[in-house]
């Protein structure tokens, strides 16, 4: 059975452009889970044939749903229904590790890497003396080519050999240097993305998100990491296991 037969033909009486009607039909199928998370969509040429529209119309419809975060494209594999990512809030893992355990491909787009003296805010948060050397890593985090989060990290300068030691994963670099955090304090709150953040994450300004502030500590109790992250609210869930007190 074709996808068009499963979700029904497009509304022929609608006044919206054809690509928007196709978007509406696919969006409804995703929201009702007729199309399930991680399910692959047929190739664009098959969708064009099934719905009796042009491939340009199909591509425009899918582009809009990718921007909404409902679909994701995987190079060489096709287009899939996006699955929301669940992050165990009680486990200290990196973004790359979270994606790997869920079978998703993680990558970063660097906004900046720098080295300098600690700022007053960093000094207060990490308990560092004025003039202490730190590294700063600012990047966009992607999962299967979908921008998921903005991440701004400050790392104690003695924890890494150089600013270029970090490639794909910050925690991998810290582990290689023997300075991976073993515990952390995290604070989460709801936020709305401003125009600059929204542009980087390819979402609408004012969209809801989750802000995470984390301080990571070494085994001897020394603070080594301060990370501020802004996660998309439409694609990321934080989960914590709670136990009753004895």
Helices and strands as residue ranges (DSSP letters): H 3-7, H 18-31, H 44-51, H 55-68, E 71-74, E 78-81, E 85-88, H 95-101, E 106-117, H 120-126, E 133-143, E 146-156, G 157-159, G 163-165, H 170-176, E 183-192, H 195-201, E 208-217, E 223-232, E 236-239
